[in-house]
């Protein structure tokens, strides 16, 4: 019984990590669409301000989805 619960928690965490990465990609693409500049070009040119904003998006999405995953684990 304990092994089943442990395996389900691992499966839930792996699925949650996958969904977190998917949501981060979607968030980045939405940010890229709503800004008047090309985010990839700005990051390639080492624009620090754009890097900080993109990093903040990833951190915010990671925290939000991580909390959802953590609350779902037994």
Beta strands, then each sheet from edge to edge (+ up, - down):
end
